């Protein structure tokens, strides 16, 4: 999920006011600094996102952790306890922590707290759970909060509006905002990439063509960075030539590949959650090698329905 982490952290660095107000639920917040954020380079690694703000005449930290799926190893409450504890130790300030779940089915079982009750020593650490699918998207879109606009396709659409119409409305709003062309290009590149978490590749591609934003996407520094990141990852795996060919074929093929990648991740996530399938298991490699998107969708349904891992493996063998 490195690309989604990169997009989220990039937007926080550029628009910290929007994220601080969004996660705190109030607008009277003065941003003082963004602390320990990732450098916008291919060497970036996952770290806490901390914003130092002044609220009610007091300096506090706002911590946002982005998640595409449920964290099981370790569980999210334990991870958050570690993040929060280290931030308190290092900065000595009150901290307001949130986990922002991007995918609609993620975060449903996150209790929003870590509790230790052992030998009469009780430790309780609480944080806010924000599932974007539960946030009304239209007010965010209408308010024009720059840093949040790329996330609106992942939010709840207005009642009576189909999902593809909502995505087009979000993209159209981003495209027509009265801002610098470079910023608009980054909005759209981030929005298109994040939309892959929810929407079918064909739907995204059709809307890109309708809105006529292909050239604008290619201009985006964010898109160029993600492309470079893909090159570096491919070079490490000896696949650079294939990546270069894919880039030359344009963004549309990239979107299609994004759908395949998402489908593989969905299957592995389900198998990890239901059956504790480790990344090193041979099944993971077999699933990752599948090219047919339709077959991957069938296997995703199977992963949800089967009663054990052996049954899933038999189904995988039967579809080979």
N, C-alpha and C positions, 0 to 999 in steps of 0.2 A: 504493500500500500504506500510505497514511498512517494509516488506522484501526488496522491491526495494529501499526504502530510506536507509535502513541499508547497502545494497550492495554499493550504490553510495557513501555514506559518508565514508565507509570503504576504498574504492578505492582512494578517494580524500586524505584521511589521509596518505595513503601509497605512493601515486604517485602525490603529489601536483604540481610538475613541469609540468607534462603532461597536467593537467587540466588548469593550469594558461596559458600555451602557447596556448592551444586549444581555450579557450574562448577569449583570447586577440588577437589571430591571429598573434602572433609573437613569435620568439624563444629567443630573447635577454632579458629574464626575469630571475631575481635571486629571488628564493623563500627564504624568511626569516623565516617564521613561519606559521603554521596552527592554526587559532584562533577559539575558541568557537566551536570546532567540537564535535560531539557526542562521548561519550565513547562507545567503542565496547562491550556493555553489553546488557542484555535483558531489562534493565531499560531505554534504550535509548528513547529519545523523539525527535520530529522533531524540529530542530533549524537551524539557518543560517549556511552555510558553508563559512567561510571566510579564505582567504589566504593572508598573508601580503607579498608583493613582492617589489623588487626595480626595477624600470623601468625608463630609461632616467634620472638616478641619483636622482630619487624621490621615496619615499616610498608611495605605494598605496595599497588599498584592492581589492581583487578579490572575488566577491560574486557569488556563483553558487547555484541556486535553482532547484531541480529536480522535474518534474511533470509527472505523468503518464496520467492524464486527465486534461481537462480544469477546472480551479477553478471558481466557480460561487458564492460561499458564504463564504467569500467575493470574488469579481472578482479579477483576478490576478493583474491588475494594482494597485488596492488598497492594496493588500497584499505586493507587491513589494515596494510601497511607504513607508509602515510601516517598512519593513526590512531595507531599505536603510536609512530612517531617524534615526532609532535607532543605526545603525552602525556608521553613521556620528556623532551622539551625543556622543557615547561612545568612539570612537577611534580618531575622529578629523582628518581623512585622506580622500583623494579623493577615490572614490569607483567606480569600474567597475562591474556592475551587469548583470547577465545573467539568463534567465530561460531556462533550457534544457528539452524539451519535449521528452519523451521516446516513446510513442505510435504514430503510423503514422498519426492518425486522430486528434491528440491533438495539440493545440496551433495555429490553423489556424486563429482564430479570435482575438488572442492576439495582440494588437496594438503596444506593446513595449514602452508604456509611460502612465503616469498618469498626467492628466491635471485638475486643478481646475480653473474655471473662475467664480468668484462670488464676487459681490460688488467691482469690480475693483481690487481684490486681486488675482493675477494669480500665481499658483504654477505648475511647470512642472518638472516631474521626468522621466527620460528616462532609459531604460535598453535594453539589447539585447535579442532577441528571437531566440533560436536555436532549430530547429526541426531536430532531428537526421535523419529522413527519407529523408531530403533534403541534407544531407552531403554525399559526395562520400566516400564509405566505403573502397574501395581498397587501396587508398593512406594511410589511417590510418593503415590498416592491414599490408601493405608492410613496413611502416616506423617502425613498431614494438614498438609503444608507449605503454608501459606496462599497464598504468592505463586505456587506452582507448580501448584496445583489447576486453574486455568483452562486450563493447557496439556496436561493429561492426555489429553483426547480425541485429541491429535495424536501421542501416544506409542503404543508397541506394546501392544496389548491382551493379556490373559492367553490362553494357548493354549486353543483350543476355544470361545472367546467371539466371537460375530459382532460386526461393527463397530457396528451399530446398538444392540445390547445393551450394548456397552462405552460408547458415548456416553451411553446412558440411565443406566448405573451412575455415570458421572462426574457428570452433572447431578444425579442423586439425592443423591450424596455431598455435593456443594456445597450443595444445597438444605437438607439436614438437619444441617449443621454447627452446633454450639452457639456461634454468634457473633452479633454485632449484626446486625440485619436489614439495615442499610445496607451493611455489608461483604458480606453474603451476596448482596445484590442486585448488587453490583459483580462478585463472583465469577461469577455466572450470566451477566451481560451480557457480560463479557469472554470467558467460555467459549463462549457462543453465537456471538459474532462470530468467534472464532478457529476454531470448528468449521466455518465456511463454507469454510475452506481445504481440507477433506477430505471433508465429508459433503454429500449431496444436500440441497437446501432442503426437500424434502418430508419427509425423515427428521427433520431438525431440528425442523420445525414440528410433526410428530406427537408428538415427545417433549416439546416445550414444552407441548402440550395435555394429554398424559398426566400430566405432573408438576404441572400447574396453576400455572405460574410466570409467566403473562403479566403479571399486575398487579405482581409483584415486579420484573420486568424494567423496567417503565415507571417504577418508583421509583428505579432506579439512576442515580446521578450520572454514572457512566461512559456509560451509554446516552444520557442527556440531553446530555452533552458531544459525543458522536459525532453525535447528531442536529443539534446546533447547528453542528458542523463541516460537516455536509452542507448545511445552510442557507447557510452562508457561501460554500462552494464553488459552490452553485447560483446564489447571487446574482451572483457574479462572471461566471457564464456566462449570466445572464438566464433562469434556469430555476426561480427561487424558487417560483413559483406551483405548478408541478408537484411540487416536493418537499413543499410544505405539504400538498397533497392526499394524497400518499403517506403522510405521517406520520399524517394523520387516519384512514387506512385500517388503521393498526395495524402491529404488529411483523411479523405474518405476511407481509404484502406486502413489507416491507423484507428479510426473509429471502429471498424469491423473487427480488427484484432483486439481492440479494447473489450468488445463484447465477448469474445472467446476467453480472454484472460479473466474477465469478471465471472464467467460461467465456471471456469476451473476453480477459482477462489471460492465461489459459493459452495461447490461440491465438497472441497476440502474442509471448509468451515463447518459444514453440517456433519461430516464424518468425524471431525475433531471433537465437536460438542457432544455428539451422540455416543461415539464409540472410542473416544480418546486416541484417535488415529495420529501417530506422530509423523512429523514431516519426513522422517527417514524411512518410513514404511514403503515397500516396493509399490503398493497401490498408488501412492502419491505421484510417483514417477510415471506410472502407466496413464493416470488421468491427465497429467500435465502434457503428455505427448499427443493427446487426441486433438485433431484439427477440425472435425465436423462439429459445428456449433449446435445443430439440431440434436445430434447424439449426446452432446454435453447436457443439453436441457433435459433430455430423457433421464440421464443418469442423476441429475440433480433431484428430479422427482423421486427416483428410486431411493436415493440416499435418505430422503425424508421419510419414506414409507417402509423400508425394510426393517426387520426386527433385529438383525445382527450383521456384523461385518462379513461373515461367510456368505450370507444371502446376497449381499451387495456384490461380492466378488464373483459369485456365480452369474449374476445378472450381467456384470461387466464382460465376463467370458462369452456369454450367449450373444452379446451384441457386437463382438469382435468380427 
